[in-house]
Amino acid sequence: MSLVRRAVAPLLVALVAGGALGGLPVARAAPPDAAAALLAMADGIVAQVASARGLAPKRKLQKGVLSRQAISDRLMARIKKEYSPEDIRAEERVLKRLGLLDPAVDYEKAVVDLLMEQVAGFYDPFERKLFIADWLDASLQRPALAHEIGHALCDQHFDLRPYATPLKEEGDRQLARAALVEGDGTAVMLEFTLAEQAADMGLQMVSDIGQLDDRFFASLSGTMGAGSMPAFDRAPRYLRETLVFPYLEGLRFVRYVRKRQPWSAIDAIYQRPPESTEQILHPEKYFARERPVAVRDVPLAPLKGWKRLRGETMGELQTRLWLETQLDAATARRAAQGWGGDRLVAWEPAEGGEIAIVHLSAWDSEADAEEFFRALRRTLAQRVRQPEGEASTRARFVVSGEAFSVEQRGARVLALLGVPEQLLGSIAEDVWRTWKAPKPN
């Protein structure tokens, strides 16, 4: 639920530079002696990006030119430093238990394949250095550099290291913060590209992201992948969606602000970054200061002796993707709205074997909780291929001694997945009694 977010995606770079505004460019290797030209190109772009973004450089930008393999090696080293094999395996088991990944998928390989395909030049806030890809076509190189130089300038003003540091067991907040950073970089890249195209053609065009209408964003969404990125096209939907979210939905978030206010309003958001994907998907909730409910988990007496494998906050985005494993997108989207907060914890039996998941969610109202309950009941029923039943606030399904259940109490919903049938009732009551989910503010 967090590993894929370390990938670097030039997908929107390609779409903005060509896919949505013309023909999709093809990346090709640059001549061996092109490093000096690339460094000079970057120097020339810094002033343009600084002017567009309204952030003057505080120091000279450190930069270097690397091959695809060298950049890939750096990113892989960062992943290995931040995530142990045990972390990756635990994440994979949770995603498969939720139905977000097919049991046959090799999660680490799927992410690495995506990473190798998506890797491009990037700015590293820990080294405070821009690494320029030496293989991109010139039509991609300038917007890609604008994107990363935008990050570099933001780092000089706001310090992006906390944004690049993994938030263990807070995946939703991490994804929201990534959306601010990547939405900022993508918007800068877009404004830079539009300005260059307008100058080339001698035309008056839209000058900032706030002037673009929904049709432009629909064109971006509709051309994702476009057959040009095989690993992206064949990746599980969950991985594709979480990879693209910071770029596309982050761009929508920035556009929401830029329609009303100058770039300085985005600057202020770095002082109080978004806390949930709900705030990115519904920017009005960020500005209304509708904070997520902090659902607190504690050890469960019926699972004494079991190992706590990992905890996580799913948030509105991942909750929606969970429902979309069995339901149509419109139904899942409606049911995930009204999310207030949640906590997922996975446990492993002492003797090993399949994990059990406990997920408690808080909703803005009882009506929101009821809509989610009904959607999740249908999701679980279709997953285990059993009738969903008629119960209004509780449903349970048993498969080979494992229980899958969902229950609504007021504005909260409890889901149990893969717990031993004989422990179902005691686990549920212990969660309701001991886990804390205050009312949304």
PyMOL commands that set and color helices and strands:
alter all, ss='L'
color gray80, all
select helices_A, chain A and resi 3-6+11-19+32-53+68-82+85-98+107-118+138-158+161-164+171-201+209-211+214-222+230-234+237-258+263-269+277-281+283-287+301-303+315-324+329-336+366-384+421-434
alter helices_A, ss='H'
color red, helices_A
select strands_A, chain A and resi 62-66+122-124+129-133+307-312+339-348+356-363+394-399+402-409+412-420
alter strands_A, ss='S'
color yellow, strands_A
deselect
rebuild
show_as cartoon
